[in-house]
Each structure stands twice: as C-alpha cells, then as structure tokens.
C-alpha cells in the first residue's frame, strides 16, 4: 500500500495525530505523559517547531504545530521513535507502540487555524472524560486560559492574539468560545475525517500543483466530495435567502458582502460541492472574491454559535 501523501514546506501548519498499535494505550500513566511532553519540547527546539496546542489521550495524541523548515517527517520520526524506546524500556517490553506512521493534515486557511486548538482541547469532553476542558491536565487548554504557561516551548499567544486585545481578555474570550463549541458538531469536526489538507478547495488545488503528482487530484481525499446530483442553483440560493430573510436577487448584487451573500458562497461550495470558479461565475464576482468571502465567513462561523446553527440547517 502506498504511503499517504505528505506535504512539507517552510511555515506549514499541521494537525498531527498518532494512535497506539491495535488500539492499545500509548500512555500508561502520568510518568509516560510527562516523558512525552518533555520530548515534545526537545523536538520543538531540535527541529524548529512552533507548538500551538496539544492533547494527550490514552491511546492517541493530537498536536497543532508549525514547521519552520520542511521537516515534519524527520521531527515525527524522532519524537515517536524516541518515546517508543523510552516507554518500552520503562515498561520492560519491546515491539511497536504506534499504529504505523503518524497522520498529518495541513491546515491551509485562517478559519480552520482558529478552530483547531479548540478541536484538540475538546477531545476529553467529547470522550466523556471531563465536562470542562480545564479539568483535563494533559492538554494545553489550561495554558490558554491561565497564566503563565506551564511549558516554555508552547505558543498559545499566537492563537490567543486572534481573540481580542489584552491577555486577560483574550484568555476569557477564548474560554467562552471554546465552551460554546462543547457538545456541538459543526462542519469543522466532520471535515477532519479523511483529509490531507484542511482548507478551501482552491488552496488544495494550488498545493497539489506544487507538491503533489500533477493531474492526480483524485488521489487526494479532499477532492472526493462531489456536487449534488440534479442540483437546482436558484432553489439553493432561495433557501439561503429565506433563512437570512432577504430577497434572492440581493445575493447576486456586486459589492454586497453581507452575511447572507457570504453564507451563499459557503453553502454552494461546502454543502453542494460546487467549485469556487463556478460559484464566482454564477454570483458575478471573481474567484478571488469568493475565496476572500469564504475565509471571512469561516472566521465568523468559528466565533458565532448562532450562525453555526443557522448554517447547519442548510445541510439537510
């Protein structure tokens, strides 16, 4: 079986996961977790990683990080290999600890970048381990909501900077937005499954041209989404207009970047599977204009729970 496609370049941002072999635990207790975090800090220094967030579960872990050099594969090989050797030695065992190689998803737009740390921090809540992510010791949530950070190598401030001004206000706002997401399953959670790149389709197309086999887009999981059969575009626009209580023709007016128009871009691309270029042609705007609108709307979705609920209704 061919190895998964890996995209590596300076400044790339990733969601990285690795799971235990045969679903076994990779952390047997606090000592193992502390060992892993110590090694993660060493990896950050050794390979030039910016670690934004982490969450250690029993049989897998999640990392949100940036590579300053195109060296994710080398960094993860060292981290998983060194931890396996130490863990096996401590527990007097041998053999594989992890289920194959790590999995990485390239995070290619700002809105997903904003939500990813929350996705990590809410893992213990979704698993039913805790009701409040602050009660879980083995994630970086406490480092986002309480000062100072426990780890010199962790970079929560780069994410918190997007949540207002002033450190105290940023931490308070971040906690509120994160708790609002608890128990909600927005599109973002679903988009994590089976992805190589998390971001707009046009970004993936460009990355495929630069770093993947030319003309083989079908091998990239994110391209498996197809447009709905028998799609009636006017009907879909009418649904958006009705939901936002505006006239359908208003959605096509140039220069009107109000929420309903941005929601129409999002619905047609994300829910209906229409390409950005096709949406641009239908809406009388440039492809770059649609892309900017999508990025703006995804950011709004990350910050407003009521808007997420409203957009969810368009999926049915």
PyMOL commands that set and color helices and strands:
alter all, ss='L'
color gray80, all
select helices_A, chain A and resi 21-23+30-47+72-91+110-121+123-126+133-135+141-145+157-160+167-181+187-191+201-211+217-219+221-224+233-244+248-252+259-271+276-283+287-303+305-315
alter helices_A, ss='H'
color red, helices_A
select strands_A, chain A and resi 12-19+49-56+60-67+103-107+197-198
alter strands_A, ss='S'
color yellow, strands_A
deselect
rebuild
show_as cartoon
